[in-house]
């Protein structure tokens, strides 16, 4: 059976409850025994077959009781309410890990660890992401607030720049490390302050990360 033709490019901000740098990126156990995260992306260029996804924003909230690879995760996805019915279905198909080679993208990998997927919500989303400046704001009124900023020197307060390079990563090849904070009031209730964050320019197809 042939795979659907899809592509998605854009800027991502992600923040989780781990310490800065996130040990999960190094195949280590999470800092506090469990994994919780908010991930947001604006699609600069994207499509699934004939359905164009340019300009759409999506946010996902995740919670696993232990390390991600141990499973039993919970997830809820939010898509910008302006998306058409066709765009909603196309984006949910991609985010679910469908039409993707096994292990090729973060969507397919995470989907394999989720045991409770809540109904997606189509809502007003405010997303500001500046990868180079390591600055982000994510807001879904009454549901979710998240921010990202540079890691700062504890003595001088100056912004520090740290990059992580994963030549074979299934989410990104290179990302800017940052500090993130978030609080949610949806069906995946999580919160963290001044923990791990990262920024990246993402580029996927069903075959994996485009490098």
Secondary structure by P-SEA (a helix, b strand, c coil): cccccccccbbbbbbcccccccccccccccccccccbbbbbbbcccccccccccbbbbbbbbbbccccccccccbbbbccccccaaaaaaaaaaaacccccccccaaaaaaaaccccccccccbbbbbbbcccccbbbbccccbbbbbbcccccccccbbbbbbbccccccccbbbbbbbccccccccccccccccccccccccccccccc
